[in-house]
Amino acid sequence: MGADVEMKDEGAQKKKEEAAANAKEETKPPPKELDVLEMMFTNVALLEKSVASKGEPRFVAKVLRQTMSSRKKITREKLADFLAAALADDNPCKASLLALAGSVGSPAPPPPTPAAEGETAPEALVPPTPPTPAQQLLPETEAYAHLLLLLVLVDAKDPAAKGASVAAMVRLGAFNRRTLDVLQARVVYYYSLAHEMFGQLVEVRAALLGLHRTAALRFDEIGQETILNLLLRNYLHYNLYDQAEKLRSKAPLPASRSNQQQCRYLYYLGRIRAIQLEYSDAKECLTQAHRKAPKVAKGFALELVKWITVVRLLLGEIPEKKDLTEGGSAQRAALKPYLDLTQ
């Protein structure tokens, strides 16, 4: 009897502890969302860690992931604030970057409203901690600044993106640091994209060929695969399929490859094989690219579905209707002509 009472007491006590823990979790405030300027300053600290660890990839990967997730929040005012704080005053590119940003920075926050009698005074806004002088001098910080500027200009379809990308390529070409490889590869991508946006993609082909050769000599794997895909895109944009195949067959592929670049490579290879009438190989490449494509890349996946449908029809296969009716209304409308072909 006594043992039963003790067990009941222990069970009741355990239930009380669980209820208290659950109540504490419910009252716990949600995690504070980083301000975009604070996020950019945090990324500079991560770049410093990457340099200290001699190119640890997870730090740069986190920098790019955080930047892309907050891409739409990066305004010209926030960018100007970052450039003013993250680059040293004697940096030769600081003035030109600030001029291209086209803003004098964010206005000063208003003073806090005094609390009424009996109310708690509101917390004063604490500005984010800017990079240290040592972080300001890192070439990686400057490369990140160039990348942020290109993001803002390309998203705004600003014609200044072309000149900014050329200046970034010239400046970063003066460095030879493996810790810069990932950032430099991303800058090269926007260098090509900026010219493509304004119909001048052919102008960058010679420069891309030289950059690919340099990346191969430096054993820059991410640079090799990124620039190879940009060259294939360049050739296919002008329907130069034979030249694209010659380059692809002779260019060495890095041993370790990123999933994104591998998807693009398979997509371009599938298109080349389709034009060469090698439909089975084309279908295999395009299907692999579609399987590996990130879920957020809906436009890329839609383009792959179009090519896969055409190749399957050329092979005498009839694609299933559900493959062409998935997704939202915009996707179904884009695939309607292909659906009509299969009926």
BALOBA-1460 file (C-alpha; in Angstrom, 3 decimals):
// residues 343
<rec num="1" residu="m" x="0.000" y="0.000" z="0.000"/>
<rec num="2" residu="g" x="2.804" y="2.377" z="0.946"/>
<rec num="3" residu="a" x="4.652" y="1.561" z="-2.287"/>
<rec num="4" residu="d" x="1.513" y="2.456" z="-4.331"/>
<rec num="5" residu="v" x="1.262" y="5.839" z="-2.647"/>
<rec num="6" residu="e" x="4.933" y="6.587" z="-3.360"/>
<rec num="7" residu="m" x="4.526" y="5.660" z="-7.052"/>
<rec num="8" residu="k" x="1.448" y="7.916" z="-7.357"/>
<rec num="9" residu="d" x="3.337" y="10.789" z="-5.718"/>
<rec num="10" residu="e" x="6.274" y="10.333" z="-8.118"/>
<rec num="11" residu="g" x="3.922" y="10.247" z="-11.120"/>
<rec num="12" residu="a" x="2.130" y="13.415" z="-10.033"/>
<rec num="13" residu="q" x="5.453" y="15.186" z="-9.460"/>
<rec num="14" residu="k" x="6.669" y="14.149" z="-12.918"/>
<rec num="15" residu="k" x="3.483" y="15.466" z="-14.539"/>
<rec num="16" residu="k" x="3.893" y="18.789" z="-12.710"/>
<rec num="17" residu="e" x="7.506" y="19.108" z="-13.963"/>
<rec num="18" residu="e" x="6.449" y="18.343" z="-17.552"/>
<rec num="19" residu="a" x="3.616" y="20.891" z="-17.363"/>
<rec num="20" residu="a" x="6.025" y="23.526" z="-16.007"/>
<rec num="21" residu="a" x="8.523" y="22.772" z="-18.792"/>
<rec num="22" residu="n" x="5.810" y="23.036" z="-21.461"/>
<rec num="23" residu="a" x="4.582" y="26.337" z="-20.035"/>
<rec num="24" residu="k" x="8.140" y="27.657" z="-20.081"/>
<rec num="25" residu="e" x="8.537" y="26.676" z="-23.738"/>
<rec num="26" residu="e" x="5.265" y="28.405" z="-24.665"/>
<rec num="27" residu="t" x="6.248" y="31.635" z="-22.922"/>
<rec num="28" residu="k" x="9.747" y="31.592" z="-24.429"/>
<rec num="29" residu="p" x="10.067" y="34.484" z="-26.914"/>
<rec num="30" residu="p" x="10.753" y="33.570" z="-30.541"/>
<rec num="31" residu="p" x="14.383" y="33.882" z="-31.694"/>
<rec num="32" residu="k" x="15.299" y="37.366" z="-32.804"/>
<rec num="33" residu="e" x="15.568" y="37.794" z="-36.569"/>
<rec num="34" residu="l" x="18.901" y="39.293" z="-37.590"/>
<rec num="35" residu="d" x="18.805" y="42.701" z="-39.219"/>
<rec num="36" residu="v" x="20.195" y="42.520" z="-42.759"/>
<rec num="37" residu="l" x="23.110" y="44.790" z="-41.832"/>
<rec num="38" residu="e" x="23.866" y="42.653" z="-38.781"/>
<rec num="39" residu="m" x="23.704" y="39.582" z="-41.020"/>
<rec num="40" residu="m" x="26.284" y="41.065" z="-43.381"/>
<rec num="41" residu="f" x="28.597" y="41.968" z="-40.489"/>
<rec num="42" residu="t" x="28.206" y="38.418" z="-39.146"/>
<rec num="43" residu="n" x="29.181" y="37.058" z="-42.550"/>
<rec num="44" residu="v" x="32.411" y="39.050" z="-42.458"/>
<rec num="45" residu="a" x="33.257" y="37.345" z="-39.153"/>
<rec num="46" residu="l" x="32.547" y="33.976" z="-40.792"/>
<rec num="47" residu="l" x="34.873" y="34.860" z="-43.653"/>
<rec num="48" residu="e" x="37.587" y="35.631" z="-41.101"/>
<rec num="49" residu="k" x="37.031" y="32.177" z="-39.591"/>
<rec num="50" residu="s" x="37.310" y="30.654" z="-43.052"/>
<rec num="51" residu="v" x="40.671" y="32.344" z="-43.575"/>
<rec num="52" residu="a" x="41.895" y="31.251" z="-40.130"/>
<rec num="53" residu="s" x="40.906" y="27.645" z="-40.896"/>
<rec num="54" residu="k" x="42.606" y="27.834" z="-44.329"/>
<rec num="55" residu="g" x="39.440" y="27.656" z="-46.388"/>
<rec num="56" residu="e" x="37.007" y="25.578" z="-44.332"/>
<rec num="57" residu="p" x="34.096" y="25.321" z="-46.827"/>
<rec num="58" residu="r" x="31.257" y="25.316" z="-44.288"/>
<rec num="59" residu="f" x="31.941" y="28.940" z="-43.284"/>
<rec num="60" residu="v" x="31.741" y="30.316" z="-46.836"/>
<rec num="61" residu="a" x="28.752" y="28.074" z="-47.564"/>
<rec num="62" residu="k" x="26.936" y="29.595" z="-44.593"/>
<rec num="63" residu="v" x="27.835" y="33.099" z="-45.789"/>
<rec num="64" residu="l" x="26.316" y="32.453" z="-49.214"/>
<rec num="65" residu="r" x="23.279" y="30.700" z="-47.762"/>
<rec num="66" residu="q" x="22.495" y="33.591" z="-45.399"/>
<rec num="67" residu="t" x="23.099" y="36.165" z="-48.120"/>
<rec num="68" residu="m" x="20.802" y="34.492" z="-50.634"/>
<rec num="69" residu="s" x="18.032" y="33.979" z="-48.071"/>
<rec num="70" residu="s" x="18.137" y="37.721" z="-47.208"/>
<rec num="71" residu="r" x="18.758" y="38.872" z="-50.766"/>
<rec num="72" residu="k" x="15.485" y="40.776" z="-51.157"/>
<rec num="73" residu="k" x="16.094" y="42.689" z="-47.922"/>
<rec num="74" residu="i" x="19.441" y="44.141" z="-49.056"/>
<rec num="75" residu="t" x="18.597" y="47.717" z="-50.004"/>
<rec num="76" residu="r" x="20.969" y="50.310" z="-51.377"/>
<rec num="77" residu="e" x="20.893" y="52.122" z="-48.033"/>
<rec num="78" residu="k" x="21.883" y="48.984" z="-46.102"/>
<rec num="79" residu="l" x="24.530" y="48.202" z="-48.708"/>
<rec num="80" residu="a" x="26.015" y="51.687" z="-48.353"/>
<rec num="81" residu="d" x="26.071" y="51.262" z="-44.560"/>
<rec num="82" residu="f" x="27.906" y="47.968" z="-44.972"/>
<rec num="83" residu="l" x="30.451" y="49.319" z="-47.462"/>
<rec num="84" residu="a" x="31.214" y="52.315" z="-45.253"/>
<rec num="85" residu="a" x="31.811" y="50.123" z="-42.197"/>
<rec num="86" residu="a" x="33.346" y="46.974" z="-43.713"/>
<rec num="87" residu="l" x="36.012" y="48.492" z="-45.970"/>
<rec num="88" residu="a" x="39.016" y="50.435" z="-44.748"/>
<rec num="89" residu="d" x="39.186" y="54.115" z="-45.701"/>
<rec num="90" residu="d" x="42.376" y="53.545" z="-47.703"/>
<rec num="91" residu="n" x="40.819" y="50.750" z="-49.778"/>
<rec num="92" residu="p" x="41.153" y="51.808" z="-53.454"/>
<rec num="93" residu="c" x="37.692" y="50.426" z="-54.315"/>
<rec num="94" residu="k" x="35.700" y="51.891" z="-51.439"/>
<rec num="95" residu="a" x="34.775" y="55.193" z="-53.100"/>
<rec num="96" residu="s" x="33.750" y="53.584" z="-56.382"/>
<rec num="97" residu="l" x="31.664" y="50.916" z="-54.625"/>
<rec num="98" residu="l" x="29.850" y="53.551" z="-52.568"/>
<rec num="99" residu="a" x="29.206" y="55.574" z="-55.712"/>
<rec num="100" residu="l" x="27.762" y="52.546" z="-57.510"/>
<rec num="101" residu="a" x="25.579" y="51.753" z="-54.489"/>
<rec num="102" residu="g" x="24.013" y="55.154" z="-55.102"/>
<rec num="103" residu="s" x="23.036" y="55.918" z="-51.519"/>
<rec num="104" residu="v" x="24.375" y="57.858" z="-48.564"/>
<rec num="105" residu="g" x="23.251" y="55.203" z="-46.105"/>
<rec num="106" residu="s" x="20.339" y="54.716" z="-43.764"/>
<rec num="107" residu="p" x="19.016" y="57.697" z="-41.759"/>
<rec num="108" residu="a" x="19.737" y="57.781" z="-38.052"/>
<rec num="109" residu="p" x="17.054" y="56.015" z="-35.975"/>
<rec num="110" residu="p" x="14.680" y="58.329" z="-34.087"/>
<rec num="111" residu="p" x="15.196" y="58.685" z="-30.331"/>
<rec num="112" residu="p" x="13.125" y="56.282" z="-28.218"/>
<rec num="113" residu="t" x="9.745" y="57.548" z="-27.093"/>
<rec num="114" residu="p" x="9.761" y="58.252" z="-23.326"/>
<rec num="115" residu="a" x="7.672" y="55.788" z="-21.379"/>
<rec num="116" residu="a" x="4.425" y="56.945" z="-19.815"/>
<rec num="117" residu="e" x="4.015" y="56.835" z="-16.064"/>
<rec num="118" residu="g" x="3.757" y="53.252" z="-14.864"/>
<rec num="119" residu="e" x="4.981" y="51.743" z="-18.152"/>
<rec num="120" residu="t" x="8.288" y="50.032" z="-18.876"/>
<rec num="121" residu="a" x="10.691" y="52.118" z="-20.935"/>
<rec num="122" residu="p" x="11.283" y="50.671" z="-24.434"/>
<rec num="123" residu="e" x="14.677" y="49.130" z="-25.080"/>
<rec num="124" residu="a" x="17.078" y="51.351" z="-27.007"/>
<rec num="125" residu="l" x="18.137" y="50.032" z="-30.396"/>
<rec num="126" residu="v" x="21.703" y="48.761" z="-30.239"/>
<rec num="127" residu="p" x="23.544" y="49.172" z="-33.560"/>
<rec num="128" residu="p" x="25.243" y="46.016" z="-34.897"/>
<rec num="129" residu="t" x="28.945" y="45.641" z="-34.239"/>
<rec num="130" residu="p" x="30.925" y="46.612" z="-37.370"/>
<rec num="131" residu="p" x="33.920" y="44.595" z="-38.628"/>
<rec num="132" residu="t" x="37.241" y="45.054" z="-36.869"/>
<rec num="133" residu="p" x="40.199" y="46.758" z="-38.602"/>
<rec num="134" residu="a" x="41.750" y="43.324" z="-39.216"/>
<rec num="135" residu="q" x="38.534" y="42.109" z="-40.890"/>
<rec num="136" residu="q" x="38.386" y="45.266" z="-43.020"/>
<rec num="137" residu="l" x="41.772" y="44.454" z="-44.558"/>
<rec num="138" residu="l" x="40.850" y="40.915" z="-45.652"/>
<rec num="139" residu="p" x="40.576" y="40.430" z="-49.449"/>
<rec num="140" residu="e" x="37.627" y="38.133" z="-48.670"/>
<rec num="141" residu="t" x="35.748" y="41.074" z="-47.139"/>
<rec num="142" residu="e" x="36.337" y="43.116" z="-50.281"/>
<rec num="143" residu="a" x="35.239" y="40.212" z="-52.490"/>
<rec num="144" residu="y" x="32.063" y="39.896" z="-50.427"/>
<rec num="145" residu="a" x="31.431" y="43.632" z="-50.847"/>
<rec num="146" residu="h" x="31.752" y="43.291" z="-54.642"/>
<rec num="147" residu="l" x="29.360" y="40.331" z="-54.583"/>
<rec num="148" residu="l" x="26.730" y="42.226" z="-52.572"/>
<rec num="149" residu="l" x="26.926" y="45.181" z="-54.942"/>
<rec num="150" residu="l" x="26.466" y="42.920" z="-57.973"/>
<rec num="151" residu="l" x="23.466" y="41.260" z="-56.328"/>
<rec num="152" residu="v" x="21.761" y="44.625" z="-55.798"/>
<rec num="153" residu="l" x="22.552" y="45.924" z="-59.300"/>
<rec num="154" residu="v" x="21.556" y="42.716" z="-61.091"/>
<rec num="155" residu="d" x="18.284" y="42.426" z="-59.166"/>
<rec num="156" residu="a" x="17.488" y="46.038" z="-60.097"/>
<rec num="157" residu="k" x="18.511" y="45.393" z="-63.739"/>
<rec num="158" residu="d" x="20.771" y="48.421" z="-63.425"/>
<rec num="159" residu="p" x="23.008" y="48.988" z="-66.506"/>
<rec num="160" residu="a" x="25.829" y="49.811" z="-64.076"/>
<rec num="161" residu="a" x="25.998" y="46.089" z="-63.251"/>
<rec num="162" residu="k" x="28.132" y="45.460" z="-66.319"/>
<rec num="163" residu="g" x="30.801" y="48.008" z="-65.360"/>
<rec num="164" residu="a" x="30.699" y="46.936" z="-61.718"/>
<rec num="165" residu="s" x="31.255" y="43.290" z="-62.684"/>
<rec num="166" residu="v" x="34.221" y="44.184" z="-64.881"/>
<rec num="167" residu="a" x="35.771" y="46.244" z="-62.073"/>
<rec num="168" residu="a" x="35.216" y="43.366" z="-59.620"/>
<rec num="169" residu="m" x="36.920" y="40.895" z="-61.966"/>
<rec num="170" residu="v" x="39.926" y="43.172" z="-62.448"/>
<rec num="171" residu="r" x="40.295" y="43.794" z="-58.714"/>
<rec num="172" residu="l" x="39.885" y="40.171" z="-57.594"/>
<rec num="173" residu="g" x="42.235" y="39.005" z="-60.342"/>
<rec num="174" residu="a" x="45.049" y="40.654" z="-58.400"/>
<rec num="175" residu="f" x="44.684" y="38.065" z="-55.593"/>
<rec num="176" residu="n" x="45.666" y="34.398" z="-55.604"/>
<rec num="177" residu="r" x="44.118" y="32.948" z="-52.444"/>
<rec num="178" residu="r" x="42.311" y="29.628" z="-52.198"/>
<rec num="179" residu="t" x="40.024" y="31.120" z="-49.549"/>
<rec num="180" residu="l" x="38.704" y="33.439" z="-52.274"/>
<rec num="181" residu="d" x="37.794" y="30.686" z="-54.735"/>
<rec num="182" residu="v" x="34.106" y="30.288" z="-53.819"/>
<rec num="183" residu="l" x="33.394" y="34.031" z="-53.656"/>
<rec num="184" residu="q" x="35.329" y="34.667" z="-56.856"/>
<rec num="185" residu="a" x="33.413" y="31.924" z="-58.674"/>
<rec num="186" residu="r" x="30.135" y="33.562" z="-57.627"/>
<rec num="187" residu="v" x="31.400" y="36.961" z="-58.832"/>
<rec num="188" residu="v" x="32.321" y="35.409" z="-62.202"/>
<rec num="189" residu="y" x="28.759" y="34.060" z="-62.467"/>
<rec num="190" residu="y" x="27.281" y="37.544" z="-62.017"/>
<rec num="191" residu="y" x="29.904" y="38.960" z="-64.378"/>
<rec num="192" residu="s" x="28.526" y="36.688" z="-67.096"/>
<rec num="193" residu="l" x="24.900" y="37.264" z="-66.080"/>
<rec num="194" residu="a" x="25.275" y="41.065" z="-66.148"/>
<rec num="195" residu="h" x="26.477" y="40.924" z="-69.762"/>
<rec num="196" residu="e" x="23.772" y="38.435" z="-70.718"/>
<rec num="197" residu="m" x="21.057" y="40.712" z="-69.318"/>
<rec num="198" residu="f" x="22.033" y="43.443" z="-71.777"/>
<rec num="199" residu="g" x="22.628" y="41.220" z="-74.807"/>
<rec num="200" residu="q" x="26.429" y="41.311" z="-74.676"/>
<rec num="201" residu="l" x="27.215" y="37.758" z="-73.654"/>
<rec num="202" residu="v" x="29.650" y="37.219" z="-76.530"/>
<rec num="203" residu="e" x="31.946" y="39.891" z="-75.061"/>
<rec num="204" residu="v" x="32.858" y="37.767" z="-72.035"/>
<rec num="205" residu="r" x="33.698" y="34.519" z="-73.884"/>
<rec num="206" residu="a" x="37.416" y="35.222" z="-74.312"/>
<rec num="207" residu="a" x="37.707" y="36.338" z="-70.693"/>
<rec num="208" residu="l" x="35.899" y="33.200" z="-69.479"/>
<rec num="209" residu="l" x="38.254" y="30.961" z="-71.465"/>
<rec num="210" residu="g" x="41.235" y="32.679" z="-69.836"/>
<rec num="211" residu="l" x="39.670" y="32.390" z="-66.392"/>
<rec num="212" residu="h" x="39.001" y="28.677" z="-66.895"/>
<rec num="213" residu="r" x="42.623" y="28.091" z="-67.853"/>
<rec num="214" residu="t" x="43.810" y="30.009" z="-64.781"/>
<rec num="215" residu="a" x="41.432" y="28.078" z="-62.501"/>
<rec num="216" residu="a" x="42.753" y="24.765" z="-63.860"/>
<rec num="217" residu="l" x="46.365" y="25.820" z="-63.244"/>
<rec num="218" residu="r" x="45.528" y="26.865" z="-59.678"/>
<rec num="219" residu="f" x="43.543" y="23.656" z="-58.971"/>
<rec num="220" residu="d" x="40.521" y="25.851" z="-58.245"/>
<rec num="221" residu="e" x="37.800" y="23.194" z="-58.544"/>
<rec num="222" residu="i" x="34.771" y="25.382" z="-57.869"/>
<rec num="223" residu="g" x="36.122" y="27.917" z="-60.335"/>
<rec num="224" residu="q" x="36.652" y="25.267" z="-63.013"/>
<rec num="225" residu="e" x="33.141" y="23.818" z="-62.825"/>
<rec num="226" residu="t" x="31.449" y="27.224" z="-62.558"/>
<rec num="227" residu="i" x="33.300" y="28.732" z="-65.521"/>
<rec num="228" residu="l" x="32.896" y="25.581" z="-67.624"/>
<rec num="229" residu="n" x="29.121" y="25.804" z="-67.167"/>
<rec num="230" residu="l" x="29.203" y="29.511" z="-68.024"/>
<rec num="231" residu="l" x="31.120" y="28.751" z="-71.218"/>
<rec num="232" residu="l" x="28.661" y="26.015" z="-72.186"/>
<rec num="233" residu="r" x="25.804" y="28.445" z="-71.537"/>
<rec num="234" residu="n" x="27.602" y="31.041" z="-73.648"/>
<rec num="235" residu="y" x="28.015" y="28.708" z="-76.623"/>
<rec num="236" residu="l" x="24.472" y="27.321" z="-76.416"/>
<rec num="237" residu="h" x="23.052" y="30.843" z="-76.205"/>
<rec num="238" residu="y" x="24.381" y="31.407" z="-79.749"/>
<rec num="239" residu="n" x="23.550" y="27.822" z="-80.885"/>
<rec num="240" residu="l" x="27.247" y="26.901" z="-81.160"/>
<rec num="241" residu="y" x="26.665" y="23.273" z="-80.205"/>
<rec num="242" residu="d" x="29.749" y="21.871" z="-81.940"/>
<rec num="243" residu="q" x="32.070" y="24.263" z="-80.124"/>
<rec num="244" residu="a" x="30.331" y="23.522" z="-76.845"/>
<rec num="245" residu="e" x="30.876" y="19.775" z="-77.342"/>
<rec num="246" residu="k" x="34.555" y="20.270" z="-78.244"/>
<rec num="247" residu="l" x="35.106" y="22.313" z="-75.080"/>
<rec num="248" residu="r" x="33.175" y="19.848" z="-72.923"/>
<rec num="249" residu="s" x="35.067" y="16.830" z="-74.240"/>
<rec num="250" residu="k" x="38.499" y="18.394" z="-73.598"/>
<rec num="251" residu="a" x="37.892" y="20.289" z="-70.354"/>
<rec num="252" residu="p" x="38.814" y="18.283" z="-67.228"/>
<rec num="253" residu="l" x="36.068" y="17.803" z="-64.668"/>
<rec num="254" residu="p" x="36.962" y="18.353" z="-60.977"/>
<rec num="255" residu="a" x="36.880" y="15.326" z="-58.695"/>
<rec num="256" residu="s" x="34.565" y="16.960" z="-56.133"/>
<rec num="257" residu="r" x="31.631" y="18.824" z="-57.620"/>
<rec num="258" residu="s" x="28.817" y="20.865" z="-56.133"/>
<rec num="259" residu="n" x="25.260" y="19.681" z="-56.672"/>
<rec num="260" residu="q" x="24.151" y="22.960" z="-58.270"/>
<rec num="261" residu="q" x="26.954" y="23.012" z="-60.819"/>
<rec num="262" residu="q" x="26.476" y="19.327" z="-61.588"/>
<rec num="263" residu="c" x="22.779" y="19.953" z="-62.324"/>
<rec num="264" residu="r" x="23.659" y="22.719" z="-64.745"/>
<rec num="265" residu="y" x="26.328" y="20.614" z="-66.427"/>
<rec num="266" residu="l" x="23.882" y="17.731" z="-66.937"/>
<rec num="267" residu="y" x="21.300" y="20.144" z="-68.345"/>
<rec num="268" residu="y" x="23.729" y="21.577" z="-70.900"/>
<rec num="269" residu="l" x="25.034" y="18.112" z="-71.766"/>
<rec num="270" residu="g" x="21.478" y="16.874" z="-72.263"/>
<rec num="271" residu="r" x="20.774" y="19.717" z="-74.676"/>
<rec num="272" residu="i" x="23.947" y="18.970" z="-76.632"/>
<rec num="273" residu="r" x="23.076" y="15.273" z="-76.859"/>
<rec num="274" residu="a" x="19.542" y="16.119" z="-78.028"/>
<rec num="275" residu="i" x="20.865" y="18.271" z="-80.878"/>
<rec num="276" residu="q" x="23.294" y="15.472" z="-81.786"/>
<rec num="277" residu="l" x="20.251" y="13.140" z="-82.091"/>
<rec num="278" residu="e" x="21.488" y="11.008" z="-79.186"/>
<rec num="279" residu="y" x="18.096" y="11.037" z="-77.537"/>
<rec num="280" residu="s" x="18.674" y="8.212" z="-75.044"/>
<rec num="281" residu="d" x="21.741" y="9.916" z="-73.588"/>
<rec num="282" residu="a" x="19.921" y="13.254" z="-73.639"/>
<rec num="283" residu="k" x="16.976" y="11.808" z="-71.720"/>
<rec num="284" residu="e" x="19.296" y="10.277" z="-69.102"/>
<rec num="285" residu="c" x="21.210" y="13.531" z="-68.556"/>
<rec num="286" residu="l" x="18.097" y="15.691" z="-68.371"/>
<rec num="287" residu="t" x="16.340" y="13.263" z="-66.037"/>
<rec num="288" residu="q" x="19.339" y="13.208" z="-63.689"/>
<rec num="289" residu="a" x="19.456" y="17.003" z="-63.698"/>
<rec num="290" residu="h" x="15.736" y="17.154" z="-62.867"/>
<rec num="291" residu="r" x="16.197" y="14.657" z="-60.033"/>
<rec num="292" residu="k" x="19.127" y="16.579" z="-58.543"/>
<rec num="293" residu="a" x="17.657" y="20.078" z="-59.019"/>
<rec num="294" residu="p" x="16.924" y="22.011" z="-55.812"/>
<rec num="295" residu="k" x="13.229" y="22.308" z="-54.984"/>
<rec num="296" residu="v" x="13.438" y="26.099" z="-54.871"/>
<rec num="297" residu="a" x="14.722" y="26.243" z="-58.479"/>
<rec num="298" residu="k" x="11.237" y="26.039" z="-59.996"/>
<rec num="299" residu="g" x="12.151" y="27.840" z="-63.213"/>
<rec num="300" residu="f" x="15.066" y="25.493" z="-63.828"/>
<rec num="301" residu="a" x="12.881" y="22.447" z="-63.139"/>
<rec num="302" residu="l" x="10.235" y="23.770" z="-65.549"/>
<rec num="303" residu="e" x="12.820" y="24.152" z="-68.314"/>
<rec num="304" residu="l" x="13.995" y="20.600" z="-67.692"/>
<rec num="305" residu="v" x="10.434" y="19.242" z="-67.940"/>
<rec num="306" residu="k" x="10.047" y="20.926" z="-71.324"/>
<rec num="307" residu="w" x="13.246" y="19.385" z="-72.673"/>
<rec num="308" residu="i" x="12.476" y="15.956" z="-71.219"/>
<rec num="309" residu="t" x="9.023" y="16.025" z="-72.830"/>
<rec num="310" residu="v" x="10.431" y="16.858" z="-76.274"/>
<rec num="311" residu="v" x="13.155" y="14.214" z="-76.019"/>
<rec num="312" residu="r" x="10.689" y="11.527" z="-74.907"/>
<rec num="313" residu="l" x="8.397" y="12.364" z="-77.820"/>
<rec num="314" residu="l" x="11.357" y="12.063" z="-80.195"/>
<rec num="315" residu="l" x="12.064" y="8.637" z="-78.680"/>
<rec num="316" residu="g" x="8.464" y="7.594" z="-79.423"/>
<rec num="317" residu="e" x="7.403" y="7.703" z="-75.770"/>
<rec num="318" residu="i" x="4.255" y="9.388" z="-74.487"/>
<rec num="319" residu="p" x="4.877" y="11.319" z="-71.258"/>
<rec num="320" residu="e" x="2.350" y="10.825" z="-68.502"/>
<rec num="321" residu="k" x="-0.253" y="13.541" z="-68.146"/>
<rec num="322" residu="k" x="0.466" y="14.059" z="-64.436"/>
<rec num="323" residu="d" x="4.052" y="15.098" z="-65.240"/>
<rec num="324" residu="l" x="2.712" y="18.051" z="-67.255"/>
<rec num="325" residu="t" x="-0.107" y="19.123" z="-64.950"/>
<rec num="326" residu="e" x="1.745" y="19.435" z="-61.641"/>
<rec num="327" residu="g" x="2.560" y="22.710" z="-59.931"/>
<rec num="328" residu="g" x="0.776" y="26.044" z="-59.881"/>
<rec num="329" residu="s" x="-1.329" y="27.706" z="-62.534"/>
<rec num="330" residu="a" x="1.670" y="29.510" z="-64.064"/>
<rec num="331" residu="q" x="3.576" y="26.241" z="-64.461"/>
<rec num="332" residu="r" x="0.558" y="24.448" z="-65.953"/>
<rec num="333" residu="a" x="0.043" y="27.304" z="-68.405"/>
<rec num="334" residu="a" x="3.707" y="27.131" z="-69.483"/>
<rec num="335" residu="l" x="3.436" y="23.363" z="-70.033"/>
<rec num="336" residu="k" x="0.068" y="23.444" z="-71.835"/>
<rec num="337" residu="p" x="1.596" y="23.435" z="-75.365"/>
<rec num="338" residu="y" x="3.662" y="20.382" z="-74.407"/>
<rec num="339" residu="l" x="0.564" y="18.708" z="-72.957"/>
<rec num="340" residu="d" x="-1.257" y="19.323" z="-76.251"/>
<rec num="341" residu="l" x="1.602" y="17.592" z="-78.116"/>
<rec num="342" residu="t" x="1.193" y="14.432" z="-76.057"/>
<rec num="343" residu="q" x="-2.552" y="14.093" z="-76.786"/>
